[in-house]
Amino acid sequence: MEASNIILGAPLQQLKDEHVSLREEMNRFYEITEEIEFESGPVVIQEFMRLYERIQDFNSKLKAHSKKEDDWLFPMMTSHLGENDKTIEVMEFEHEKAEQHLREFLTEAEQAGPFINIDEAQAISVYAVQAYAILIQHFDREEKVLFPLAEKILSAGEKEELERRYRG
């Protein structure tokens, strides 16, 4: 049986379901980055402003999602996995890298301000593309490996605790 066929309990399914809307938003902002890369003239700046708003909104949603994993799921799983298991370490590293790219995008966009030029807009947009690339793979890895593993190793009590935490 393939790991991705495991039926997830409510708290893990909730995390997986959150990926759906996050992916949709990521796909929309990725499309904007392509417009910025391949267009020219004033439309690039208009698209960049749209991208900035999307990334701001997406970043806050991603942080809320990641917090659930970082604060509750990952520590619970770490207590079950051996010292040599790097699964959680990899997941945390991917969170940090994606968040760093989004932060760099937002910081540089704010520093450039309303008088940003086309070259700057295109260069800064690369951070959004990098975050997208990391997160697409990260979500896939969580859904195929991490969530099924969590379903298998966490106790019923731990899953109930996650469910309580995620509702709050």
C-alpha positions as CSV (number, residue, x, y, z in Angstrom):
1,M,0.0,0.0,0.0
2,E,1.3,3.4,-1.0
3,A,1.7,5.9,1.9
4,S,-0.4,8.5,0.1
5,N,-3.4,6.1,0.3
6,I,-3.4,6.2,4.1
7,I,-6.6,7.7,5.5
8,L,-5.7,10.7,7.6
9,G,-7.4,11.6,10.9
10,A,-9.1,15.0,11.2
11,P,-6.1,17.2,12.3
12,L,-3.7,15.8,9.6
13,Q,-6.5,16.0,7.0
14,Q,-7.0,19.6,8.0
15,L,-3.4,20.4,7.3
16,K,-3.6,18.6,4.0
17,D,-6.8,20.5,3.1
18,E,-5.1,23.8,3.8
19,H,-2.6,23.0,1.2
20,V,-5.3,23.1,-1.5
21,S,-6.1,26.8,-1.0
22,L,-2.5,27.7,-0.4
23,R,-1.5,25.9,-3.7
24,E,-4.3,27.8,-5.5
25,E,-2.9,31.1,-4.2
26,M,0.6,30.1,-5.1
27,N,-0.4,29.2,-8.6
28,R,-2.0,32.6,-9.0
29,F,1.0,34.5,-7.8
30,Y,3.3,32.3,-9.9
31,E,1.3,33.3,-13.0
32,I,1.8,36.9,-12.1
33,T,5.6,36.3,-11.8
34,E,5.5,34.9,-15.4
35,E,3.7,38.1,-16.6
36,I,6.4,40.2,-14.9
37,E,9.2,38.1,-16.5
38,F,7.8,38.1,-20.0
39,E,6.0,41.5,-20.3
40,S,7.5,44.9,-20.8
41,G,6.5,48.5,-20.2
42,P,4.1,49.8,-17.5
43,V,2.2,46.5,-17.3
44,V,5.2,45.0,-15.5
45,I,4.9,47.6,-12.7
46,Q,1.1,47.1,-12.4
47,E,1.6,43.3,-12.2
48,F,4.3,43.7,-9.6
49,M,2.0,45.7,-7.5
50,R,-0.6,42.9,-7.8
51,L,2.0,40.4,-6.9
52,Y,3.1,42.4,-3.8
53,E,-0.5,42.4,-2.5
54,R,-0.9,38.7,-3.2
55,I,2.4,37.8,-1.5
56,Q,1.4,39.9,1.6
57,D,-1.9,38.0,1.9
58,F,-0.4,34.6,1.1
59,N,2.5,35.1,3.5
60,S,0.1,35.6,6.5
61,K,-1.9,32.5,5.6
62,L,1.3,30.4,5.1
63,K,2.6,31.6,8.5
64,A,-0.7,30.5,10.2
65,H,-0.4,27.1,8.5
66,S,3.3,26.6,9.3
67,K,2.8,27.6,12.9
68,K,0.4,24.6,13.4
69,E,3.1,22.3,12.1
70,D,6.1,24.0,13.8
71,D,4.5,24.4,17.2
72,W,2.5,21.2,17.5
73,L,2.9,18.5,14.8
74,F,6.7,18.6,14.4
75,P,7.5,18.4,18.2
76,M,5.1,15.5,18.6
77,M,6.6,13.6,15.8
78,T,10.2,14.3,16.9
79,S,9.5,12.6,20.2
80,H,8.7,9.4,18.2
81,L,11.4,9.5,15.6
82,G,15.0,8.5,16.4
83,E,17.8,11.0,16.9
84,N,19.2,10.1,13.5
85,D,15.9,10.7,11.7
86,K,16.1,14.0,9.7
87,T,12.5,14.1,8.5
88,I,11.4,17.0,10.7
89,E,14.7,18.8,10.3
90,V,14.2,18.9,6.5
91,M,10.6,20.1,6.9
92,E,11.6,22.9,9.2
93,F,14.5,23.9,6.9
94,E,12.0,24.1,4.0
95,H,9.7,26.3,6.1
96,E,12.5,28.6,6.9
97,K,13.8,28.8,3.3
98,A,10.3,29.5,1.8
99,E,9.6,32.1,4.5
100,Q,13.0,33.7,4.0
101,H,12.3,34.1,0.2
102,L,8.9,35.6,0.9
103,R,10.4,38.0,3.5
104,E,13.1,39.0,1.1
105,F,10.5,39.7,-1.6
106,L,8.4,41.9,0.7
107,T,11.4,43.7,2.2
108,E,13.0,44.5,-1.2
109,A,9.6,45.5,-2.7
110,E,9.0,47.9,0.3
111,Q,12.5,49.3,-0.1
112,A,12.0,49.9,-3.8
113,G,8.8,51.7,-3.1
114,P,6.3,53.1,-5.6
115,F,9.0,54.3,-8.0
116,I,10.3,50.8,-8.7
117,N,11.6,50.2,-12.2
118,I,11.0,47.2,-14.5
119,D,14.4,45.7,-13.8
120,E,14.0,45.9,-10.1
121,A,10.5,44.4,-10.3
122,Q,11.7,41.5,-12.3
123,A,14.7,40.9,-10.0
124,I,12.6,41.0,-6.8
125,S,10.0,38.7,-8.3
126,V,12.6,35.9,-8.4
127,Y,12.1,35.6,-4.6
128,A,8.5,34.7,-5.1
129,V,9.4,32.1,-7.8
130,Q,11.9,30.6,-5.4
131,A,9.4,30.4,-2.5
132,Y,6.9,28.8,-5.0
133,A,9.4,26.1,-6.1
134,I,10.3,25.2,-2.5
135,L,6.6,25.1,-1.3
136,I,5.3,23.0,-4.2
137,Q,7.9,20.3,-3.4
138,H,7.4,20.8,0.4
139,F,3.6,20.3,0.3
140,D,4.0,17.2,-1.9
141,R,6.6,15.8,0.5
142,E,4.3,16.5,3.5
143,E,1.3,14.9,1.8
144,K,3.1,11.8,0.6
145,V,5.5,11.2,3.5
146,L,5.1,13.3,6.6
147,F,1.3,13.2,7.1
148,P,1.0,9.4,6.5
149,L,4.0,8.9,8.9
150,A,2.4,11.1,11.5
151,E,-0.9,9.2,11.2
152,K,1.1,6.0,11.8
153,I,3.3,7.0,14.7
154,L,1.2,9.5,16.7
155,S,-1.0,8.1,19.5
156,A,-4.8,8.6,19.5
157,G,-4.3,11.0,22.4
158,E,-1.7,13.1,20.5
159,K,-4.0,13.3,17.5
160,E,-6.9,14.5,19.8
161,E,-4.5,17.1,21.2
162,L,-3.6,18.3,17.7
163,E,-7.3,18.5,16.8
164,R,-8.0,20.6,20.0
165,R,-5.0,22.9,19.2
166,Y,-6.0,23.4,15.5
167,R,-9.6,24.3,16.5
168,G,-8.4,26.9,19.0
